[in-house]
Amino acid sequence: MSRVTRDIRPATAGQQGCEYGRVKKAMIVVLAVSVGSLIGASLLDLQVPSAHRETIESDPAWMAGIPGLGLAIPGALLMLRMPRHPIAWLLSLAGVHWCLDAAAASWLGYATWFDLPGASAAFYIYQRLGAALMVWVPLLLLIYPSGRLPDGRWRIFAYASLALTSLMPVVHLFIPAASAQERAGTPMPEPFAGLNLDPTSFPLPEGWWVAIMQLSFVALPLGMLAPVAVVVHRYRRVVGEDRLRMRWLLWAAIVNLLVVAGVLALPELSAVALGPTVGFTGAVVAIAIARPTLLDVDRLLGGTVLYSAMAVTVLVVDACVLGVTGLLLGQSLPERDAAVVALLLVTAGYGPLRHRLWLLVRRLVLGRRDDPYRVVAGLAEQLERSTSPEDELLAVARTVAEAFRSPYVSVEVDQPGGAKVIATVGTLHGAATTLPITYRGEPVGRVVLPANGPRVALSKRDERLLGDVVRQAAIAARSAHLVRELQRGRELIVAAREEERRRLRRDLHDGLGPTLGGVALRIDTARNLAAKNPQEADRLLKQAREDAGAAVADVRRLVHDLRPPALDDVGLLGAVRQQASRLRAPGLTVTVDGGDGLEQLPAAVEVAAYRIASEALANVARHAAATTCQVRLDVTGGELVVEVTDDGVGIPSGTPTGVGLVSLRERAAELGGECRIECPGDRGTVVRARLPMGVLK
């Protein structure tokens, strides 16, 4: 059995260059033919009198060529970017076809007016081949966005659709011109009398061609059903960028429907609207295929639907007001005068209210986003009345919901320890989008809004307003947090002070006081026994001496707990060196170095640095199994930096934090600093504490 193989090796640089050259030439040909045809049609139309165009029942053909240019330019640009995509070639060929059709129509009028050759060929291209312009639309819908027809049973519907929509162009190729004019119900224009209008037609029994023509008119809308169904089917199944491409097509369809509605309301705009509408569709298709993420298509969709609905609402009210006014005046004035007077009255009376009506409709739909001052002022007023952080966040959530008419708003603020304060307004249906809340460059929370829906589409101005409101939320949340922390700090300071006083009172009352009292009693007893029993008196004095020594030791302990004496005797650097000597383990070498500025440190910083260094050295001696340890103390940028580095075994991941490591962080946090414990490599641990000195000097 033979097998057909395909070379799938990547193209070389030379092959890619040749392909790019061919595509560039094709693009130039497409643009040259399209632009040249349109320019030629315009010049020819200028030479043909309007009376002759009325005779041959033809409008200026250059206007019919504008849609072709709107397809050819996007198609050519897409061809240059994606040369192998079928939709690029489809747009380009459709644009060329449309422009050539316009050029043929112009030459038909020009040739019949000046009696020049080529009129028959122009008639054939314009009247017979021009009917095939309708085939491009269903074909585009059937292959969009992948460039391939649908698979499975949908491909059968696709072929049936192409057959139905191709029936009219095929009929136009073979129907006699007289039969076509009979179907149209108008006589053949006199300038066409001498032309060869039927080069490819063949006769059928009388009335058959008219019936076939009527059948083709019925088949055309039926043939459009399958492409629409295919588009809906693909829209429901595709994901990712193809989903975005389908939403671009949906946006183009909505805009086209709005244009059609406008043309139905104002038929005189039909000739002007066709070109921009087709060109807009071609540009949208090209953007969707090449760069579907160029713009937020969901925002475009939502904004188009929303603002169109708002505009229609206001226009309907305008029409109702004008109609009612004209009806009331028509009872007393002639119809024409009533219309003029009604227009004047509506302009003078209702006109000033129309702007307020528009603002009212916009406010009902979009909220107060157009009045940022009132939004921020209202939020500030609500924050002043709030008595707790939860009430403040709820005020922010309500303000955002009212300002943007959002059905759901959730404001979340992070708290220390992983806790969160959450305020929610409304109910979330579907996906959500999260916007961060930052305070001085640091994230402190988030605002959660619905991800879909026209009302949540935010413009740049809306984003700035939301940023201002969220900033108020960040300030309120941070202020509430700082107030709580300040109150908590005060409570801890008072509690620590009272605990320290109670400890000192207990140590003095239960320890030092009784000891000194016993010493005094033994001295008095020894004095009484000195003359009668010198030996007993000497024993009591020795015991009093021992008790006095114990009292001195207790005093030293109390003093050391309040502030290590070594800090006053030898300074911070010397005290750390003494502690390192006491804690040095066998085989461990400890070096203690310090920079300048250690002589005039605040007392609290000295004590904290000494305690942190002592605890870190104790951990190294007990757990690290290190051979070297270096302690470094430096004053940098208004902070004392304490760094203890060893080459020990480090701290294995998952090891629970002990009391010693927690105390290191707490001592640094008490002064507004921080302490980090890191294991940068396979071995060793680094303890680095920053202790601010500015507020303590």
C-alpha positions as CSV (number, residue, x, y, z in Angstrom):
1,M,0.0,0.0,0.0
2,S,1.4,3.3,-1.0
3,R,1.7,6.1,1.5
4,V,1.8,9.8,0.9
5,T,4.3,11.6,3.2
6,R,4.7,15.3,3.9
7,D,7.9,17.0,4.6
8,I,7.5,18.6,8.0
9,R,11.1,19.8,8.4
10,P,11.3,23.5,9.4
11,A,12.0,25.9,6.6
12,T,15.4,27.2,6.2
13,A,16.2,30.9,6.4
14,G,16.4,31.1,2.6
15,Q,13.0,29.4,2.3
16,Q,11.4,31.8,4.8
17,G,12.9,34.7,3.0
18,C,11.5,33.5,-0.4
19,E,8.1,33.0,1.2
20,Y,8.1,36.4,2.7
21,G,9.0,37.9,-0.6
22,R,6.1,36.1,-2.4
23,V,3.7,37.2,0.3
24,K,4.9,40.8,0.1
25,K,4.4,40.8,-3.6
26,A,0.9,39.3,-3.2
27,M,0.1,42.0,-0.6
28,I,1.3,44.7,-3.0
29,V,-0.9,43.3,-5.8
30,V,-3.9,43.2,-3.6
31,L,-3.5,46.8,-2.4
32,A,-2.6,48.0,-5.9
33,V,-5.6,46.4,-7.6
34,S,-8.0,47.5,-4.8
35,V,-6.8,51.1,-4.6
36,G,-6.4,51.4,-8.3
37,S,-9.9,50.0,-9.0
38,L,-11.4,52.5,-6.6
39,I,-9.5,55.5,-8.0
40,G,-10.3,54.5,-11.5
41,A,-14.0,54.1,-10.6
42,S,-14.0,57.5,-9.0
43,L,-12.4,59.2,-12.1
44,L,-14.9,57.4,-14.4
45,D,-17.9,58.4,-12.3
46,L,-16.9,62.0,-12.6
47,Q,-17.1,61.8,-16.4
48,V,-20.6,60.3,-16.5
49,P,-23.6,62.6,-16.2
50,S,-26.0,61.8,-13.4
51,A,-28.9,61.7,-15.9
52,H,-27.2,58.8,-17.7
53,R,-26.6,57.0,-14.4
54,E,-30.3,57.3,-13.7
55,T,-31.1,55.8,-17.2
56,I,-29.0,52.7,-16.5
57,E,-30.2,52.6,-12.9
58,S,-26.7,52.8,-11.4
59,D,-25.4,55.0,-8.5
60,P,-21.8,56.3,-8.4
61,A,-19.9,53.0,-8.3
62,W,-16.9,54.3,-6.3
63,M,-19.1,54.3,-3.2
64,A,-19.7,50.6,-3.7
65,G,-16.0,50.0,-3.8
66,I,-15.3,51.5,-0.4
67,P,-16.4,48.2,1.4
68,G,-13.9,46.3,-0.8
69,L,-11.1,48.6,0.3
70,G,-12.2,48.0,3.9
71,L,-11.7,44.3,3.4
72,A,-8.6,44.4,1.2
73,I,-6.4,46.5,3.5
74,P,-7.0,44.4,6.7
75,G,-6.6,41.3,4.6
76,A,-3.3,42.4,3.1
77,L,-1.9,43.4,6.5
78,L,-3.1,40.1,8.0
79,M,-1.5,38.3,5.0
80,L,1.8,39.9,5.8
81,R,1.7,38.9,9.5
82,M,0.1,35.4,9.0
83,P,0.7,34.5,5.3
84,R,-0.7,30.9,5.6
85,H,-3.9,31.8,7.3
86,P,-6.9,31.3,5.0
87,I,-8.9,34.2,6.4
88,A,-6.1,36.6,5.3
89,W,-6.5,35.4,1.8
90,L,-10.3,35.3,2.1
91,L,-10.4,39.0,3.2
92,S,-8.0,40.0,0.4
93,L,-9.8,38.2,-2.4
94,A,-13.2,39.5,-1.2
95,G,-11.8,43.0,-1.1
96,V,-10.4,42.7,-4.6
97,H,-13.6,41.2,-5.9
98,W,-15.6,44.1,-4.4
99,C,-13.3,46.8,-5.8
100,L,-13.3,45.2,-9.3
101,D,-17.0,45.0,-9.2
102,A,-17.2,48.7,-8.5
103,A,-14.7,49.4,-11.3
104,A,-16.7,47.3,-13.8
105,A,-19.9,49.2,-12.8
106,S,-18.1,52.5,-13.5
107,W,-16.8,51.4,-16.8
108,L,-20.3,50.1,-17.8
109,G,-21.7,53.6,-17.3
110,Y,-18.7,55.3,-18.9
111,A,-18.6,53.0,-21.9
112,T,-22.3,53.2,-22.6
113,W,-22.2,57.0,-22.4
114,F,-19.2,57.5,-24.7
115,D,-20.0,54.4,-26.8
116,L,-16.7,52.6,-26.0
117,P,-15.9,48.9,-26.2
118,G,-15.8,46.7,-23.1
119,A,-19.3,47.5,-21.9
120,S,-20.5,43.9,-22.4
121,A,-17.6,42.6,-20.3
122,A,-18.2,45.2,-17.7
123,F,-21.9,44.2,-17.6
124,Y,-20.9,40.5,-17.2
125,I,-18.5,41.3,-14.3
126,Y,-20.9,43.7,-12.6
127,Q,-24.2,42.0,-13.0
128,R,-23.3,38.3,-13.2
129,L,-20.1,37.8,-11.3
130,G,-21.1,40.5,-8.8
131,A,-23.8,38.3,-7.4
132,A,-21.0,36.1,-5.9
133,L,-20.2,38.9,-3.4
134,M,-22.8,37.3,-1.1
135,V,-20.8,34.0,-0.9
136,W,-17.9,35.6,1.0
137,V,-20.0,36.3,4.2
138,P,-21.1,32.7,4.9
139,L,-17.7,31.3,3.9
140,L,-16.0,33.7,6.4
141,L,-18.4,32.6,9.2
142,L,-17.9,28.9,8.4
143,I,-14.1,29.0,8.6
144,Y,-13.7,31.6,11.4
145,P,-11.4,31.6,13.4
146,S,-9.3,28.6,12.5
147,G,-9.5,28.9,8.8
148,R,-11.0,25.4,8.4
149,L,-14.6,24.2,7.9
150,P,-16.2,22.5,11.0
151,D,-15.8,18.8,11.6
152,G,-18.3,16.0,11.9
153,R,-21.9,16.6,11.0
154,W,-21.4,20.3,11.1
155,R,-19.3,20.0,7.9
156,I,-22.4,18.7,6.1
157,F,-24.4,21.7,7.2
158,A,-21.5,23.9,6.0
159,Y,-21.5,22.4,2.5
160,A,-25.3,22.7,2.4
161,S,-25.0,26.4,3.4
162,L,-22.4,27.1,0.7
163,A,-24.6,25.3,-1.9
164,L,-27.7,27.4,-1.0
165,T,-25.8,30.7,-0.9
166,S,-24.1,29.8,-4.2
167,L,-27.3,29.2,-6.0
168,M,-28.0,32.9,-6.7
169,P,-24.5,33.5,-8.2
170,V,-24.8,30.4,-10.3
171,V,-28.3,31.5,-11.5
172,H,-26.9,34.9,-12.4
173,L,-24.2,33.3,-14.6
174,F,-26.8,31.4,-16.8
175,I,-30.0,33.3,-16.6
176,P,-30.9,35.3,-19.8
177,A,-30.8,39.1,-19.2
178,A,-34.4,39.4,-20.3
179,S,-35.6,36.8,-17.7
180,A,-33.6,38.7,-15.0
181,Q,-35.3,41.9,-16.0
182,E,-38.7,40.2,-16.0
183,R,-38.0,39.0,-12.4
184,A,-37.0,42.6,-11.4
185,G,-40.1,44.0,-13.0
186,T,-38.3,46.8,-14.9
187,P,-37.5,47.1,-18.6
188,M,-34.0,46.7,-19.9
189,P,-32.3,50.1,-20.0
190,E,-32.0,51.5,-23.5
191,P,-28.1,51.9,-23.5
192,F,-27.8,48.1,-23.0
193,A,-29.8,47.3,-26.1
194,G,-26.7,46.8,-28.3
195,L,-24.6,44.8,-25.7
196,N,-24.0,41.1,-25.7
197,L,-25.6,40.4,-22.3
198,D,-26.0,36.6,-22.6
199,P,-22.6,35.1,-23.4
200,T,-23.1,32.2,-20.9
201,S,-26.9,31.9,-20.6
202,F,-29.0,29.2,-22.1
203,P,-32.8,29.2,-22.6
204,L,-35.3,27.3,-20.6
205,P,-39.1,27.0,-21.0
206,E,-41.0,30.2,-20.3
207,G,-41.2,31.1,-16.6
208,W,-38.6,28.6,-15.5
209,W,-35.8,31.1,-15.0
210,V,-38.1,33.4,-13.0
211,A,-39.1,30.5,-10.7
212,I,-35.4,29.5,-10.3
213,M,-34.5,33.1,-9.5
214,Q,-37.2,33.3,-6.9
215,L,-35.9,30.0,-5.4
216,S,-32.4,31.4,-5.2
217,F,-33.8,34.4,-3.3
218,V,-35.4,32.1,-0.8
219,A,-32.3,29.9,-0.6
220,L,-30.0,32.8,0.4
221,P,-31.4,33.5,3.9
222,L,-31.7,29.7,4.4
223,G,-28.1,29.3,3.6
224,M,-27.2,31.9,6.3
225,L,-28.7,29.8,9.1
226,A,-25.9,27.2,9.1
227,P,-23.0,29.7,9.4
228,V,-24.8,31.4,12.3
229,A,-25.3,28.0,14.0
230,V,-21.7,27.1,13.4
231,V,-20.5,30.3,15.0
232,V,-22.8,29.7,18.0
233,H,-21.5,26.1,18.3
234,R,-17.8,27.2,18.1
235,Y,-18.4,30.0,20.6
236,R,-19.7,27.6,23.2
237,R,-16.8,25.1,22.7
238,V,-13.6,27.1,22.1
239,V,-11.4,28.4,25.0
240,G,-8.3,30.6,25.3
241,E,-7.5,33.0,22.5
242,D,-10.0,31.4,20.2
243,R,-12.7,32.3,22.7
244,L,-11.4,35.9,22.6
245,R,-11.6,35.8,18.8
246,M,-15.2,34.7,18.9
247,R,-16.0,37.5,21.2
248,W,-14.4,40.0,18.8
249,L,-16.7,38.6,16.1
250,L,-19.7,39.0,18.5
251,W,-18.7,42.6,19.1
252,A,-18.6,43.3,15.3
253,A,-22.0,41.6,14.9
254,I,-23.5,43.9,17.6
255,V,-22.1,47.0,16.0
256,N,-23.4,45.9,12.6
257,L,-26.9,45.3,14.1
258,L,-26.8,48.8,15.6
259,V,-25.9,50.2,12.2
260,V,-28.7,48.3,10.5
261,A,-31.2,49.6,13.2
262,G,-30.0,53.1,12.4
263,V,-30.4,52.6,8.7
264,L,-33.9,51.3,9.2
265,A,-34.7,54.4,11.2
266,L,-33.0,56.7,8.7
267,P,-33.0,55.0,5.2
268,E,-31.1,57.8,3.6
269,L,-28.0,56.7,5.5
270,S,-27.9,53.3,3.8
271,A,-25.5,54.2,1.1
272,V,-23.1,55.9,3.5
273,A,-23.2,53.3,6.2
274,L,-22.3,50.2,4.1
275,G,-18.7,51.1,3.4
276,P,-17.6,51.9,7.0
277,T,-19.6,48.9,8.4
278,V,-17.9,46.4,6.1
279,G,-14.5,48.0,6.6
280,F,-15.0,47.9,10.4
281,T,-15.9,44.2,10.2
282,G,-12.8,43.5,8.2
283,A,-10.6,45.3,10.6
284,V,-12.1,43.6,13.6
285,V,-11.6,40.1,12.0
286,A,-8.0,40.9,11.2
287,I,-7.3,42.1,14.7
288,A,-9.0,39.1,16.2
289,I,-7.0,36.7,14.2
290,A,-3.6,38.4,14.6
291,R,-3.8,40.0,18.1
292,P,-6.9,39.0,20.0
293,T,-5.4,40.4,23.2
294,L,-4.8,43.9,21.7
295,L,-7.7,45.3,23.6
296,D,-10.1,44.1,26.3
297,V,-12.9,42.8,24.1
298,D,-15.1,42.1,27.1
299,R,-14.9,45.8,28.0
300,L,-15.7,46.7,24.4
301,L,-18.7,44.4,24.3
302,G,-20.1,45.6,27.6
303,G,-19.6,49.2,26.8
304,T,-21.2,48.9,23.4
305,V,-24.3,47.2,24.7
306,L,-24.6,49.4,27.8
307,Y,-24.2,52.8,26.0
308,S,-26.4,51.7,23.1
309,A,-29.2,50.8,25.5
310,M,-28.8,54.1,27.3
311,A,-28.8,56.1,24.1
312,V,-31.9,54.2,22.8
313,T,-33.7,54.9,26.0
314,V,-33.0,58.6,25.8
315,L,-34.0,58.7,22.1
316,V,-37.2,56.9,22.8
317,V,-38.1,59.4,25.4
318,D,-37.2,62.2,23.0
319,A,-39.5,60.7,20.3
320,C,-42.3,60.3,22.8
321,V,-42.1,63.8,24.0
322,L,-42.0,65.2,20.5
323,G,-44.8,63.0,19.4
324,V,-47.1,63.8,22.3
325,T,-46.4,67.5,21.9
326,G,-47.2,67.4,18.1
327,L,-50.3,65.4,18.8
328,L,-51.6,68.0,21.3
329,L,-50.9,70.9,19.0
330,G,-52.2,69.1,15.9
331,Q,-55.7,69.6,17.2
332,S,-55.5,73.3,16.9
333,L,-52.9,73.9,14.2
334,P,-52.2,72.5,10.7
335,E,-50.0,69.5,10.6
336,R,-46.9,71.2,9.3
337,D,-47.3,74.2,11.7
338,A,-47.9,71.8,14.6
339,A,-44.7,69.9,13.8
340,V,-42.7,73.2,13.7
341,V,-44.2,74.6,16.9
342,A,-43.8,71.2,18.7
343,L,-40.1,71.1,17.8
344,L,-39.6,74.7,19.1
345,L,-41.5,74.0,22.3
346,V,-39.6,70.7,22.9
347,T,-36.3,72.5,22.2
348,A,-37.0,75.3,24.6
349,G,-38.7,73.4,27.3
350,Y,-37.5,69.8,27.2
351,G,-34.0,70.5,25.8
352,P,-32.5,71.7,29.2
353,L,-34.0,68.7,30.9
354,R,-32.6,66.2,28.4
355,H,-29.0,66.4,29.8
356,R,-30.4,65.7,33.2
357,L,-32.3,62.8,31.8
358,W,-29.1,61.4,30.3
359,L,-27.3,61.8,33.6
360,L,-30.2,60.1,35.5
361,V,-30.2,57.1,33.1
362,R,-26.4,56.9,33.3
363,R,-26.5,57.1,37.1
364,L,-29.2,54.4,37.3
365,V,-27.1,52.1,35.1
366,L,-23.5,53.0,35.9
367,G,-23.7,54.7,39.3
368,R,-21.9,57.9,40.4
369,R,-18.6,57.2,38.7
370,D,-18.9,60.4,36.7
371,D,-18.9,62.5,40.0
372,P,-15.7,61.5,41.7
373,Y,-15.8,64.4,44.2
374,R,-19.1,63.3,45.5
375,V,-18.0,59.7,45.7
376,V,-14.8,60.5,47.7
377,A,-16.6,63.0,49.9
378,G,-19.4,60.6,50.7
379,L,-16.8,57.9,51.6
380,A,-15.0,60.4,53.9
381,E,-18.2,61.2,55.6
382,Q,-19.1,57.6,56.2
383,L,-15.6,56.9,57.5
384,E,-16.0,59.6,60.0
385,R,-19.1,58.0,61.4
386,S,-17.6,54.5,61.5
387,T,-16.6,53.3,65.0
388,S,-14.7,50.1,64.1
389,P,-12.4,48.8,61.4
390,E,-15.2,46.5,60.2
391,D,-17.6,49.5,59.8
392,E,-14.9,51.4,57.9
393,L,-14.4,48.5,55.4
394,L,-18.2,48.1,55.0
395,A,-18.4,51.8,54.2
396,V,-15.7,51.4,51.5
397,A,-17.5,48.3,50.0
398,R,-20.9,50.2,49.9
399,T,-19.2,53.2,48.3
400,V,-17.6,51.1,45.6
401,A,-20.9,49.3,45.0
402,E,-22.9,52.5,44.7
403,A,-20.3,54.4,42.7
404,F,-20.0,51.7,40.1
405,R,-23.4,50.0,40.4
406,S,-21.5,46.7,41.0
407,P,-23.7,43.8,42.1
408,Y,-20.9,42.5,44.3
409,V,-18.0,44.1,46.2
410,S,-15.7,42.5,48.8
411,V,-13.0,44.5,50.6
412,E,-10.4,42.4,52.4
413,V,-7.6,43.7,54.6
414,D,-4.8,41.5,56.0
415,Q,-4.1,41.4,59.7
416,P,-1.0,40.2,61.5
417,G,-0.9,36.5,62.0
418,G,-2.8,35.7,58.8
419,A,-6.2,37.0,60.0
420,K,-8.4,39.0,57.6
421,V,-11.1,41.6,58.0
422,I,-13.6,41.2,55.2
423,A,-16.6,43.4,54.3
424,T,-18.9,42.2,51.6
425,V,-21.8,43.9,49.7
426,G,-24.0,41.9,47.4
427,T,-23.7,38.3,46.0
428,L,-21.1,37.1,43.5
429,H,-22.4,35.2,40.5
430,G,-19.7,33.8,38.2
431,A,-16.0,34.7,38.1
432,A,-14.3,37.5,40.1
433,T,-11.4,39.8,39.5
434,T,-9.1,40.9,42.3
435,L,-7.5,44.4,42.6
436,P,-4.7,44.9,45.2
437,I,-4.9,47.5,48.0
438,T,-1.5,49.0,48.7
439,Y,-0.3,51.4,51.4
440,R,3.1,53.0,50.8
441,G,4.0,50.5,48.2
442,E,3.1,47.5,50.4
443,P,0.0,45.2,49.7
444,V,-2.3,45.4,52.7
445,G,-5.4,43.8,51.2
446,R,-7.6,43.5,48.1
447,V,-10.9,44.5,46.5
448,V,-12.9,41.7,44.7
449,L,-15.3,42.6,41.9
450,P,-17.3,40.6,39.4
451,A,-15.1,39.7,36.3
452,N,-18.0,39.8,33.8
453,G,-20.8,42.2,33.0
454,P,-21.1,45.5,31.2
455,R,-21.3,47.5,34.5
456,V,-17.9,46.3,35.7
457,A,-16.1,47.5,32.6
458,L,-13.9,50.3,33.8
459,S,-12.4,53.1,31.8
460,K,-9.1,54.8,32.7
461,R,-11.1,57.5,34.6
462,D,-13.0,54.8,36.4
463,E,-9.8,53.0,37.4
464,R,-8.4,56.3,38.8
465,L,-11.6,56.8,40.8
466,L,-11.5,53.2,42.1
467,G,-7.8,53.7,43.0
468,D,-8.7,56.8,45.0
469,V,-11.5,55.0,46.9
470,V,-9.3,52.0,47.5
471,R,-6.6,54.3,48.7
472,Q,-9.0,55.6,51.3
473,A,-9.7,52.0,52.3
474,A,-6.0,51.3,52.7
475,I,-5.5,54.4,54.8
476,A,-8.5,53.6,56.9
477,A,-7.5,50.0,57.4
478,R,-3.9,50.9,58.2
479,S,-4.9,53.6,60.6
480,A,-7.3,51.3,62.4
481,H,-4.5,48.7,62.5
482,L,-2.0,51.2,63.9
483,V,-4.5,52.4,66.5
484,R,-5.1,48.8,67.6
485,E,-1.4,48.1,67.7
486,L,-0.7,51.3,69.6
487,Q,-3.3,50.4,72.2
488,R,-2.0,46.9,72.4
489,G,1.5,48.2,72.8
490,R,0.4,50.5,75.6
491,E,-1.4,47.6,77.3
492,L,1.7,45.4,77.0
493,I,4.0,48.2,78.3
494,V,1.7,48.7,81.4
495,A,1.4,45.0,81.9
496,A,5.2,44.5,81.6
497,R,5.9,47.3,84.0
498,E,3.5,46.0,86.6
499,E,4.8,42.4,86.1
500,E,8.4,43.7,86.6
501,R,7.3,45.7,89.7
502,R,5.6,42.6,91.1
503,R,8.7,40.5,90.5
504,L,10.9,43.0,92.1
505,R,8.5,43.4,95.1
506,R,8.4,39.6,95.4
507,D,12.2,39.2,95.2
508,L,12.8,42.0,97.7
509,H,10.0,41.0,100.1
510,D,10.4,37.2,100.0
511,G,14.1,37.0,99.4
512,L,16.3,40.0,100.2
513,G,14.0,41.4,103.0
514,P,14.0,38.2,105.2
515,T,17.7,37.6,104.6
516,L,18.6,41.1,105.8
517,G,16.2,40.8,108.7
518,G,17.8,37.5,109.7
519,V,21.3,39.1,109.5
520,A,20.1,41.9,111.8
521,L,18.7,39.4,114.4
522,R,21.9,37.3,114.3
523,I,24.1,40.3,114.8
524,D,21.9,41.4,117.8
525,T,22.1,37.9,119.3
526,A,25.9,37.8,118.8
527,R,26.2,41.1,120.6
528,N,24.3,39.8,123.6
529,L,26.4,36.6,123.7
530,A,29.7,38.2,123.0
531,A,30.6,38.6,126.7
532,K,29.2,35.3,128.0
533,N,29.7,32.9,125.1
534,P,32.3,34.3,122.6
535,Q,32.3,31.0,120.5
536,E,28.5,31.1,119.9
537,A,28.7,34.8,119.1
538,D,31.4,34.1,116.5
539,R,29.3,31.3,114.9
540,L,26.3,33.6,114.6
541,L,28.5,36.3,113.1
542,K,29.8,33.9,110.5
543,Q,26.3,32.8,109.6
544,A,25.2,36.5,109.4
545,R,28.2,37.0,107.1
546,E,27.1,34.2,104.9
547,D,23.5,35.5,104.8
548,A,24.8,39.0,103.9
549,G,26.8,37.5,101.0
550,A,23.7,35.7,99.8
551,A,21.8,39.0,100.0
552,V,24.6,40.7,97.9
553,A,24.3,37.9,95.3
554,D,20.5,38.5,95.2
555,V,21.1,42.2,94.7
556,R,23.6,41.5,91.9
557,R,21.1,39.1,90.2
558,L,18.4,41.7,90.4
559,V,20.7,44.3,89.0
560,H,21.8,42.0,86.2
561,D,18.2,41.3,85.3
562,L,17.5,45.0,85.0
563,R,20.7,45.7,83.1
564,P,23.8,43.6,82.7
565,P,26.6,45.4,84.7
566,A,29.2,44.5,82.1
567,L,27.5,47.0,79.7
568,D,28.5,49.8,82.1
569,D,31.8,48.3,83.0
570,V,33.3,47.4,79.6
571,G,30.7,48.5,77.1
572,L,28.6,46.5,74.6
573,L,31.5,45.1,72.6
574,G,33.4,44.0,75.8
575,A,30.2,42.6,77.4
576,V,29.5,40.4,74.3
577,R,33.2,39.2,74.3
578,Q,32.9,38.2,78.0
579,Q,29.7,36.4,77.2
580,A,31.3,34.6,74.3
581,S,34.2,33.5,76.6
582,R,31.7,32.0,79.1
583,L,29.6,30.2,76.4
584,R,32.5,28.9,74.3
585,A,32.2,25.2,73.7
586,P,35.2,22.8,73.0
587,G,36.4,23.1,69.4
588,L,34.5,26.4,68.8
589,T,36.3,29.6,68.0
590,V,34.3,32.8,68.5
591,T,35.4,36.2,67.2
592,V,33.6,39.4,68.2
593,D,34.1,42.5,66.0
594,G,32.5,45.9,66.1
595,G,32.5,49.1,64.1
596,D,32.4,52.7,65.2
597,G,29.5,54.3,67.1
598,L,29.0,51.6,69.7
599,E,30.0,53.9,72.6
600,Q,26.9,56.1,72.7
601,L,24.1,53.7,72.1
602,P,20.7,54.1,73.8
603,A,20.4,51.9,76.9
604,A,17.4,49.9,75.4
605,V,19.3,49.1,72.2
606,E,22.4,48.0,74.2
607,V,20.4,45.6,76.3
608,A,18.5,44.2,73.4
609,A,21.7,43.7,71.4
610,Y,23.4,42.0,74.3
611,R,20.5,39.7,74.9
612,I,20.2,38.8,71.2
613,A,23.9,38.1,70.9
614,S,23.9,36.1,74.1
615,E,21.0,33.9,73.0
616,A,22.4,33.4,69.5
617,L,25.8,32.4,71.0
618,A,24.1,30.0,73.4
619,N,22.3,28.3,70.5
620,V,25.5,28.0,68.6
621,A,27.3,26.4,71.6
622,R,24.4,24.0,72.3
623,H,23.0,23.0,68.9
624,A,25.1,24.1,65.9
625,A,28.2,21.7,66.3
626,A,30.1,24.6,64.6
627,T,33.9,25.2,64.6
628,T,33.8,28.9,64.0
629,C,31.4,31.7,65.0
630,Q,31.6,35.4,64.2
631,V,29.7,38.1,65.9
632,R,29.6,41.5,64.2
633,L,28.1,44.8,65.6
634,D,27.8,47.8,63.3
635,V,25.9,51.1,63.4
636,T,24.5,51.7,59.9
637,G,21.9,54.3,58.8
638,G,20.6,55.0,62.3
639,E,20.3,51.3,63.2
640,L,22.5,48.9,65.2
641,V,23.0,45.7,63.2
642,V,23.8,42.5,65.1
643,E,25.0,39.6,63.0
644,V,25.9,36.2,64.4
645,T,27.2,33.7,61.7
646,D,28.4,30.1,62.2
647,D,29.4,27.2,60.1
648,G,27.4,24.6,61.9
649,V,24.7,22.2,60.8
650,G,22.1,24.9,60.3
651,I,18.4,24.6,61.0
652,P,16.7,21.7,59.1
653,S,13.5,22.6,57.3
654,G,10.3,21.8,59.2
655,T,12.0,22.3,62.6
656,P,9.5,24.0,65.0
657,T,10.5,27.4,66.3
658,G,11.8,27.3,69.8
659,V,11.4,29.8,72.7
660,G,14.9,31.1,72.1
661,L,14.4,32.0,68.4
662,V,11.0,33.6,69.3
663,S,12.6,35.7,72.0
664,L,15.2,37.0,69.4
665,R,12.4,38.3,67.2
666,E,10.4,39.7,70.0
667,R,13.3,41.7,71.4
668,A,14.0,43.2,68.0
669,A,10.3,43.9,67.4
670,E,10.0,45.7,70.8
671,L,12.3,48.4,69.4
672,G,10.6,48.5,66.0
673,G,13.2,46.4,64.3
674,E,13.4,42.9,63.0
675,C,15.4,39.7,63.4
676,R,15.9,37.2,60.7
677,I,17.3,33.7,61.0
678,E,18.5,32.2,57.7
679,C,20.4,29.2,56.5
680,P,22.0,30.4,53.3
681,G,23.9,27.2,52.3
682,D,24.3,23.6,53.1
683,R,25.8,24.5,56.4
684,G,25.7,27.4,58.8
685,T,23.2,29.8,60.2
686,V,23.0,33.6,60.1
687,V,21.1,35.6,62.8
688,R,20.8,39.2,61.7
689,A,18.9,41.8,63.8
690,R,18.3,45.4,63.0
691,L,17.6,47.7,66.0
692,P,16.5,51.3,65.2
693,M,18.0,53.9,67.4
694,G,16.4,57.2,66.2
695,V,13.4,57.3,68.6
696,L,15.5,56.2,71.6
697,K,18.3,58.8,71.4
